[in-house]
Amino acid sequence: MSFFKACFLAVIATLFLTYVLGATLTELLDINVVIDDKVIEPLKVISVSALVAVFLVIAAIAIVVSVFGTVIFAGMLLLGGVFLFFLGIFWPFTLILIAAWLIVRDKKPAPQY
């Protein structure tokens, strides 16, 4: 699953759960949000909470991707460093092995025209 598809599905699931659970919770607990002495409609309250939840999901996805990306990048750097270290130490043997392989390999005859 691609990153954007997973992100899109996470946002849709967050919106759905927020609306379903938010409507049930506001009706069950009889919650009223008041701004400037006016009661805000339940749908607007749920919309605001859904928007906050979406931003939190996007932030969580960004943090997870950056942490795993950093770990993978550090691992690749470590493996690359070890590979180049051993290549630097054993380059004469590697050069001799490549030269020997080029000399003794099975050569295909050149095509005759």
C-alpha positions in Angstrom: 0.0 0.0 0.0 1.4 3.3 -1.0 2.0 6.1 1.6 -0.6 8.4 0.1 -3.2 5.7 0.0 -2.6 4.8 3.6 -2.7 8.4 4.6 -6.0 8.9 2.8 -7.5 5.9 4.4 -6.3 7.0 7.8 -7.9 10.4 7.3 -11.2 8.9 6.1 -11.3 6.5 9.1 -10.5 9.3 11.5 -13.3 11.4 10.1 -15.8 8.5 10.2 -14.9 7.5 13.7 -15.0 11.1 14.9 -18.4 11.8 13.4 -19.9 8.5 14.7 -18.4 8.5 18.1 -18.6 12.3 18.4 -22.4 12.4 17.7 -23.0 9.6 20.1 -20.9 11.1 22.8 -22.3 14.6 22.6 -25.9 13.2 22.7 -25.1 10.7 25.5 -23.3 13.1 27.7 -25.4 16.2 26.7 -22.3 18.2 25.9 -22.8 21.8 24.7 -20.0 24.0 23.5 -20.5 27.7 24.1 -18.7 30.5 22.3 -19.6 34.1 23.0 -22.7 33.1 24.9 -24.0 31.1 22.0 -24.4 27.4 21.9 -22.6 25.8 18.9 -24.4 23.3 16.9 -23.4 19.7 17.5 -22.4 19.1 13.9 -19.9 22.1 14.1 -18.5 20.7 17.4 -18.0 17.4 15.7 -16.4 19.0 12.7 -13.9 20.9 14.8 -13.0 17.8 16.7 -12.7 15.9 13.4 -10.4 18.5 12.0 -8.2 18.4 15.1 -8.1 14.6 14.9 -7.1 14.7 11.2 -4.3 17.1 12.0 -3.1 14.8 14.8 -3.2 11.7 12.5 -1.2 13.5 9.8 1.3 14.6 12.5 1.6 11.1 13.8 2.1 9.7 10.3 4.8 12.3 9.6 6.6 11.4 12.9 6.4 7.6 12.3 7.7 8.0 8.7 10.5 10.3 9.8 11.6 8.0 12.6 11.6 4.9 10.5 13.2 6.7 7.6 16.0 7.9 9.9 16.5 4.4 11.3 16.6 2.9 7.8 18.9 5.7 6.6 21.3 5.1 9.5 21.3 1.4 8.8 22.1 1.9 5.1 24.9 4.3 6.1 26.4 1.7 8.5 26.2 -1.1 5.9 27.7 1.1 3.2 30.5 2.2 5.5 31.3 -1.4 6.4 31.2 -2.4 2.8 33.5 0.4 1.7 35.8 -0.3 4.7 36.3 -3.9 3.6 36.6 -2.9 0.0 39.4 -0.5 1.0 41.3 -3.1 2.9 40.9 -6.0 0.4 41.0 -4.1 -2.9 44.2 -5.7 -4.1 42.6 -9.2 -3.6 39.4 -8.1 -5.3 41.4 -6.7 -8.3 43.3 -10.0 -8.6 40.1 -12.0 -8.4 38.4 -9.9 -11.1 41.4 -10.1 -13.4 41.6 -13.9 -12.9 37.9 -14.3 -13.6 38.3 -12.3 -16.8 41.2 -14.5 -17.9 39.7 -17.9 -17.1 36.0 -17.4 -17.9 34.3 -19.2 -20.8 34.6 -17.0 -23.8 32.1 -17.1 -26.5 33.5 -17.2 -30.0 33.0 -14.0 -32.0 30.3 -14.3 -34.7 31.6 -15.0 -38.2 30.1 -12.8 -40.9 
